[in-house]
Amino acid sequence: MLRASAESKYTAAILAYRNGDLDRAVTQAAEAALAEPDNPKLATDLVKMLVLQRRYAQADDLLKSLPASIRELPGYRALLNKALH
């Protein structure tokens, strides 16, 4: 379960994404990830949003900063690899 501050930011990120406002979605997702840095789902969703915005270098930097156990999950590495090719 997310902390209240992270949950409100994450909810705002999802709503912004659904409304096509990727800039706001990324901002809110980043704030949620900062509010709850031990939650890998928040960081990996932020990586996905960055890739959707074609902000590949930032997505790669964030992915590299995640713990190896998360960084090596096939789905997340594949997402970034697909975007870069």
N, C-alpha and C positions, 0 to 999 in steps of 0.2 A: 504494500500500500504506500502511496506517495504521501510525503508531507504536504500540508495544505498549500504552502507557497509554491512548491514544485507542481502540485496538481493543478492549481489555477493557471500557471504558465503553460503547462503541457496542454491543458484543455484549450487555451487561447491559441496555441500553435496549431492544433488539429483543426479548429474552426477556421483559422486564417488559411490553412492549406486547402480546406474544402471550398473556401470562397475564392481560391485562386490568388491569394496574396502571399506569395512565397517569401517575399522579404520579411513580412511580419511573422510568418510561420517560423522562419529561421531564427529571428530575434527572440521570439517567445520560447522556442525549443532550447536555444542556448541558455536563456535565463533559467529554464527548468533544470537543465543539466547542471548548471552552476549551483542551484539551490540544493541539489541532491547528487553530488558527484560520485557517490558509490553505487548509483543505479545505472547499470550498463544500457538498459533499454532506452533511457533518455538520450544518452550520447549516441547510440547507434541510430536512433530515429533522426537525430540531428545530422548525422553523416548522410543518411538517405535524402534528407531535404537539401543539403548542400549539393549532392550529386544532381538532383533534379534541377537545380539552378545552374548547373554546369560550373560550379565552384569546386572543381576537382582538387586543386592544390590544398584548399582548406579542408576538404573532406579527407584527403589523404593524411594531412597533418593530424587531424583529430583522431582518425583511425589508428595512426601510429602511437598516439598518446594513451590509447586504451590498454588495459591489461592484456597480456598475450592470450589468455584464455578466451577473451572476446574477439580480439583482433584476428585470430586464426579461424574463427567460425567460417565455414565455406560461404554462407550466404552474404556476409558482409564484404569479404574479400572479392567475391564474384561480382557484387554490385559495383564496386569501385573499378575492378578490372574491365568490366563491360563498358563502363562510362569512358574509360581512358582509351579504348580501342575503337 
